[in-house]
Amino acid sequence: MLVARMAPFTSTIFAEMSALALRTGAINLGQGFPDTDGPASLLADAAANVTGGVNQYPPGVGVPALRIAVAEHQMRFWGLAVDPEHVLVTTGATEAIAAAVLALSGPGDEVVTFQPYYDSYAATVALAGATLRAVQLRPPSFAFDPDELRAAFSPRTRLVLLNTPHNPTGAVFTREQLALVGELAAEHDAVVVTDEVYEHMVYDGAEHVPMATLPGMADRTLTISSAGKTFSVTGWKVGWVHGPPALVGAVRAVKQYLTYVSGAPFQPAIATALGLPGAFYRELAGDLARKRDLLVDGLRAAGFTVHPPRGTYFVVTDVAPLGFDDGAAFCRRLPELVGVAAVPVSVFCADPGLGRTLVRFAFCKRDEVLAEAVSRLAGLRART
Ligand SMILES: Cc1ncc(COP(=O)(O)O)c(C=O)c1O
């Protein structure tokens, strides 16, 4: 029954691995959701809104307070001048991505992105009927080859779908890398759609550089983020996109027929949370850096080759030193072997072979959960 263009996307590895984790009682480091709640004030504000009657359709573009708060956030953290009128609230970053791709590309058009990629990118481009051109990010640095990027562009390129900090590799694109992406986009008159949901999760002095801050790029960039990661409320699905009015208008045209609106009681609460003091944002990154180190050290001790991330809450490992030549087969066995679940990086790739022995673990979990996972993983070599 399913249309042919969606046939490759019938199941997600996350559902499979989460079900496996549940069945085996494994610690689930597969899917990227935190196991603690966001700031208490945010939860209290949302609860008060639910009981206080903020439960009907909000405005199609989002509640004014949140649009203003997003604009203020962009100025405060990145020095980006954003008019709240050019902010569109969406059902998570996922809807913003889907609406942008559906609004701006179609059959015959090409979308340049990087692989491995967040899995919704390929599915959304397929939904639009456009063609994906995915440039490889290879370990250990996960930097792209500039010539390969150049070669991915063509007269048919309509969009560049960028993600920094990058899931699953944990790479943080440098200013120079972004400048080349921007240069090529400008040369081909393409729009850059930049997914910055991990904007506040960078470590070791790495700098998150929003694409729209590069000279001339604000005019051709749609910037996307969401509350899910920053405030540990991945189930709320409130995101946003901003950019030049014509582009945001196009996204809005599609968005209104995907979901129309969502998250009425959450939107004003998130508006307030975006204004939390710097200490909140610093603690978020500091806590995650500590968790990363805990898991990275444990994975190394367990025998994995580890590629420590400079951003996001994921770490990519190589299972080859453990005697496995297929990350997917490894992930299917890991819960039963030691009681931990992870996801293979190959599912985020268009090219079979890329990331074949790579496996991704999430570290957005309580310290004691990570410590238990590390102690379980320590027994891995004995069982393989
Ligand atoms: C790169 C990236 N973009 C977007 C999302 C989804 O964001 P949201 O939950 O706001 O739709 C995720 C979630 O894992 C992600 O990793």
The ligand as an ORCA input file, in Angstrom:
! r2SCAN-3c Opt
* xyz 0 1
  C      19.951     16.552     14.422
  C      18.579     16.479     14.972
  N      17.635     17.299     14.495
  C      16.380     17.274     14.972
  C      16.008     16.398     15.977
  C      14.598     16.359     16.452
  O      14.227     17.510     17.100
  P      12.742     17.647     17.611
  O      12.521     16.601     18.659
  O      12.674     19.028     18.133
  O      11.831     17.421     16.452
  C      16.965     15.527     16.502
  C      16.582     14.559     17.540
  O      17.260     13.589     17.816
  C      18.280     15.565     15.982
  O      19.227     14.752     16.458
*
